[in-house]
Amino acid sequence: MHEFSLVSAVIDSLEQYGAEQGWQQVKKVTLKIGAMRQVIPETMRFAYKAACEGTLLAGSELEIVNVPIVVRCPKCGREWGEEHMGMVCPYCGCDDAQMTQGMELDIDSVEVEDDGEKED
């Protein structure tokens, strides 16, 4: 389950940033996760809950925003997704297509309690 290592990296980052900013408690974390990460949302939530124990994220909610795969052809400029998986353009045959989204693991937002006040 690679979800545990992904969650650990997110929690480490938020713990460090939270200490610098004086956060009292994290209430909600929203992550944008690309389809190429092959994350199972239920497993990610389980890993998150377990890894948050004893941290300022304990008891916080995890929201996951799924980001689909998008591939773009540099020759014709057309885009496609999982329906035409591959790096060869299904429209013009160019073999130099590039993935423009789908590998994300981004912290989109964090809702925290800071000295009794809520922030985004």
Secondary structure per residue as TSV (DSSP state, phi and psi in degrees):
chain	resnum	aa	ss	phi	psi
A	1	M	-	360.0	99.2
A	2	H	T	-73.9	-9.5
A	3	E	H	-58.2	-35.5
A	4	F	H	-63.7	-41.3
A	5	S	H	-70.1	-36.4
A	6	L	H	-64.0	-45.1
A	7	V	H	-64.8	-40.4
A	8	S	H	-60.0	-41.4
A	9	A	H	-64.2	-41.7
A	10	V	H	-64.7	-46.4
A	11	I	H	-64.5	-42.5
A	12	D	H	-58.2	-45.2
A	13	S	H	-62.1	-45.5
A	14	L	H	-69.8	-35.3
A	15	E	H	-63.1	-45.2
A	16	Q	H	-64.7	-48.8
A	17	Y	H	-64.6	-40.4
A	18	G	H	-62.6	-38.8
A	19	A	H	-65.4	-40.9
A	20	E	H	-65.0	-34.9
A	21	Q	H	-92.9	-8.1
A	22	G	T	77.3	29.4
A	23	W	-	-64.5	139.8
A	24	Q	S	-88.2	-43.4
A	25	Q	E	-157.6	136.9
A	26	V	E	-91.4	131.0
A	27	K	E	-98.5	-38.1
A	28	K	E	-153.6	139.5
A	29	V	E	-124.7	130.5
A	30	T	E	-113.2	123.3
A	31	L	E	-112.4	139.2
A	32	K	E	-99.0	121.1
A	33	I	E	-125.5	121.8
A	34	G	E	-72.5	149.1
A	35	A	G	-60.1	-30.3
A	36	M	G	-68.7	-15.1
A	37	R	G	-71.9	-17.2
A	38	Q	-	51.7	47.8
A	39	V	-	-88.8	135.2
A	40	I	-	-93.4	113.6
A	41	P	H	-52.5	-42.7
A	42	E	H	-63.9	-40.7
A	43	T	H	-67.4	-38.7
A	44	M	H	-63.1	-43.1
A	45	R	H	-65.5	-40.2
A	46	F	H	-62.7	-47.0
A	47	A	H	-62.6	-40.6
A	48	Y	H	-61.7	-48.9
A	49	K	H	-59.7	-44.9
A	50	A	H	-66.3	-42.6
A	51	A	H	-73.9	-20.8
A	52	C	H	-79.1	-18.1
A	53	E	T	-53.4	130.8
A	54	G	T	79.2	8.3
A	55	T	S	-116.5	175.1
A	56	L	T	-72.8	-2.6
A	57	L	T	-96.0	-4.2
A	58	A	T	-54.5	129.4
A	59	G	T	83.3	-0.8
A	60	S	-	-78.0	157.9
A	61	E	E	-90.5	143.1
A	62	L	E	-111.8	121.7
A	63	E	E	-108.9	135.1
A	64	I	E	-115.7	125.3
A	65	V	E	-106.0	116.0
A	66	N	E	-79.8	131.6
A	67	V	E	-110.3	117.7
A	68	P	-	-72.2	162.2
A	69	I	-	-76.0	134.0
A	70	V	E	-133.2	128.1
A	71	V	E	-117.2	140.0
A	72	R	E	-124.6	137.5
A	73	C	-	-89.9	125.7
A	74	P	T	-73.6	-18.3
A	75	K	T	-83.7	-54.5
A	76	C	T	-100.7	-12.6
A	77	G	-	80.3	1.0
A	78	R	-	-78.8	155.5
A	79	E	E	-121.8	154.2
A	80	W	E	-152.0	170.9
A	81	G	-	-126.2	-145.9
A	82	E	G	-62.9	-20.2
A	83	E	G	-64.8	-21.9
A	84	H	G	-130.4	54.8
A	85	M	-	-56.0	133.5
A	86	G	S	141.5	165.2
A	87	M	S	-104.3	10.7
A	88	V	S	-102.9	128.2
A	89	C	-	-62.6	124.1
A	90	P	T	-74.7	-7.0
A	91	Y	T	-99.8	-42.3
A	92	C	T	-123.1	-7.3
A	93	G	-	85.0	-0.4
A	94	C	-	-58.5	135.9
A	95	D	S	-103.7	24.5
A	96	D	-	-120.4	29.5
A	97	A	-	-66.6	155.3
A	98	Q	E	-131.5	138.8
A	99	M	E	-74.8	126.1
A	100	T	E	-103.2	-19.0
A	101	Q	E	-156.8	156.8
A	102	G	S	131.9	-10.7
A	103	M	-	-107.6	8.4
A	104	E	-	-61.9	145.8
A	105	L	E	-146.6	81.6
A	106	D	E	-117.3	139.4
A	107	I	E	-80.8	110.0
A	108	D	E	-81.7	-44.3
A	109	S	E	-158.3	158.2
A	110	V	E	-138.4	128.0
A	111	E	E	-102.8	122.7
A	112	V	E	-128.3	162.8
A	113	E	E	-106.4	123.9
A	114	D	E	-128.5	107.1
A	115	D	T	52.6	42.4
A	116	G	T	85.7	-3.8
A	117	E	E	-112.3	147.2
A	118	K	E	-92.9	141.6
A	119	E	E	-132.1	161.1
A	120	D	-	-115.6	360.0
